[in-house]
Amino acid sequence: MKLGMVTYNLGRDWDLETLITQCEKTGFTGVELRTTHAHGVEVALNSVERVEVKRRFADSAVELVGLGSAFEYDAVDPQELRSHIDGTKEYVRLARDLGVGGVKVRPNKVHLDKGIPLEQTLEQIGVSLRECGEFARDLGVQIRLEVHGRTTSEPANIRKILDYANHDNVFVCWNSNATDLVDGSIDGSFAALQEAIALVHITELWSDYPWKRLFTLLRQSGYAGYCLAEIAESPDPLRLMRYYRALWQALAEG
C-alpha cells in the first residue's frame, strides 16, 4: 500500500507547485485533488494547460491518483440531477486528459422529509452511477463512490447503491467512517464492499477507529493502492506530514 493525501483541508490553499513539493519532502507519493481548491486543476483548463499539469506530475515523485469531486445524484429535481451527471462526465474527460485513474463522487443525503422512500433515492443514485460508469469506462477512468453522507454512509446502503448501479466501472472509496463499525467491528462492512474498493481515505490516526484492523483487512484482500490522508490544516504542515507518515507506516506495515 502507498500513502498519499486528499487536498480537502490540508493542502487546500497550496498551488500545484507547493503541493507537489510538500509531498516530495515528506514521502507522500500520491494526491487526490479536491475540486475548487487553490491548485486550480479544473475543467476550465485548456488543452495546453492540461498537458502541462500532466507533465508536472510525470516529472515529479508524486502521482496524481484522482480528482475529488462533490457530484452527487440524490436530487429531487431532474434538471439538478442531470447537471451532476453531466458535470461528472466533464471531470471524467479532464481525468482522461491528465492520465488520472479515477474521479471520486459521493452520495450525500436522502429525502425522507419530502416523503421520498430511502430505497428510491438509493436506486436513483445507483442508476445515475451506472450512466457515469459506462461513460467513464470508454475513457479509461474509474468512477469511485465515496462512502459518504448521512444515512448513505452506512455500508449496507452503499452496497445497495452498488447493486443498483450494477456496473464493473463503479468502485468504492472507503472513507473510514464511524458508521463502518457494527458492534465495534469493521469486518462485516469491509466484507460487504471489499471487492469494489479502489481507493481508501484515512483520517486522524490517533482516533479510536480500528486502523490496524483496517490495514490488515486491506493487505489480506490484496489491496495495493493508496491510503489518502484526509486531515485538517496545520500551521506546520511538513512536521505534521512527517509524523503522519511515520505513524501510518507503524500501523499499516506492521
Helices and strands as residue ranges (DSSP letters): E 2-6, H 16-26, E 30-34, H 47-58, E 63-68, H 78-98, E 102-105, G 112-114, H 118-137, E 142-146, H 155-165, E 170-174, G 178-180, H 187-193, G 194-196, E 197-202, H 211-221, E 226-229, H 237-252
